[in-house]
Amino acid sequence: MLRVLIIEDELPNANRLRKMLSAIDKDIIVLAHLETVLDSVAWLKANPDPDLICMDIRLTDGLSFEIFNQVEIRSQVIFITAYDEYALKAFEVNGIDYLLKPVQSAKLENSVHKVRKILGGNDQSMLLETLRKIHSRETVYRSRFLVSYRDMYVMITTGEIAYFNSENKITFLITHTAKRYVVDQTLEELEQELNPVEFFRVSRQFIVSVKSIAHIHQSFNGKLKVELKPATEEGILTSREKAVGLKNWLNNSF
């Protein structure tokens, strides 16, 4: 018996995946179907580990990688997504495979076969070798942005960027000289492309550079209030979890 959890925010895709798994092996049992990061964290904290998680990457409330920051996952994971830019990150966690939508039955069956081998204690060298190759590749982070300004384009280097801010589903790039530009990417996408030594996501609305932080104040329940330069209308209140990560980031202890 293979116990499977499906994390997918589009119901038709989840139903299709359930049917494909059933066709591959009648011993596969789908324990639950979850659609958000929040629900997935709650379910994983309240239930025994499944054998396998089939996980979409872009969910309605963020990237599924956020789940790994909030709960320890010991299950094997097959990432299923329409985007190919997250492959490296997927293998840094428990990813056994990375399948692009629309999923092909043969590829899903091959992934399930890999999971059964690992759970059976056989041929783990295949997974270890894949992870070794992935980790040995040098990560190249974003160094500049070409942004539209009036009737021309402007090139902005990451060293010029103070922070990114999301407002009403529009992402803005703000420079250290307080210039503001629209960028055609979400904060989730930018989070994967920016060097984590230089940038940190302090909240759902802000990714900040280390040079943009003016002051940090203690707040209630272990939270922090962050003041930026150039200044925002109000200080940024971090969650308790983000507060811990922010302090570690500023101490360069990660």
PyMOL commands that set and color helices and strands:
alter all, ss='L'
color gray80, all
select helices_A, chain A and resi 11-24+37-46+65-70+87-92+105-119+124-136+158-160+187-193+210-212+220-222+240-250
alter helices_A, ss='H'
color red, helices_A
select strands_A, chain A and resi 2-7+28-34+52-56+58-59+62-63+76-81+95-100+144-149+152-157+161-167+170-175+180-183+199-201+206-209+213-218+224-228+236-237
alter strands_A, ss='S'
color yellow, strands_A
deselect
rebuild
show_as cartoon
